[in-house]
Amino acid sequence: MDQHIELSYCGFEGFKVLARNYLQFEEHELFGRIQRLLEETKMTPADVAENLMPKLRGEDKESTDGVVKVKENGVAEKCA
């Protein structure tokens, strides 16, 4: 028997859980901007996590900036 599970897109509350789990951030200056972007476009929790993980691998990349860039690109694609 096959089972289908429908997963929703990542909302801001889900993003905050991922940010806390991956980056130990309770708050960040970009959270307001990320909240607005998550309301404008659709992004899966897996996509969000993928953009938060570089911080765990020790790369010198601000992970929340990576999420903003991905979301802004999504907004640009949606509006095009």
N, C-alpha and C positions, 0 to 999 in steps of 0.2 A: 504494500500500500504506500502511495506517495503522500507526503504531507507538505503542504504549502504554508509558509509563514510569511506574512506581509510585515515588513519593517518600515517604519516611518522615516522621514527625513529628520535631520538633526535640528532641534530647536535650541534656543539659547540656554535653557536649563540643562539640556543634555550636553551642550558645549561646556558649560561650567563644570560638570562632573568630569568630562574628559580632561579639561585643563587642570583640575585638581589632581586627577589620577596620574597624568603624564608629567605635569610641570610643577606640581605642588603650589599652584596659584589659587588663591581664594579671590583675588581681585587683581586687575591689571588696567592700565590706562586705555588699552584698546578694546576693553570689553563692551563699552557702549557702541563703538563703531561695528564691532563684530555682531552685536545683537541686531542692529539695523540691517546689516548685510544678510544675516540669516533669515530675516523676515522677507527680504526681497528675492532671494534665490533659494534653490533647493540643493542641499548638500547632505550626503549620507554621513552617519557617524563614522564609518570606515574612512571616508575621505578626510574628515576632520582629524581623526587619529593619525592618519598617514602624514598630515602636515604638522602635527605636534611631535611626532617621534624623532625628527632629526636632533632635537635637544637631548634626547636620551642617548643618542649615539655619539655625543660629545662634539657635534659640529658647532661652529661658531655662528649659528643662525638663530635669530630670534624667532621662535616657532609661532608665536601669535602673529607676527608680521607675515609669516608664510600663509596662515589661514586668511588674513585680510587680503593678501594678493590673490589667492585662489578665489575667494568670494568676489572680489572686485572684477576679476576676469569673467566670472560667471554672470555678474550683473551686466557687464559690457556685452557678452554674448546674448543674453536675454533681451537686451534693448536693441540689438543690431537687427 
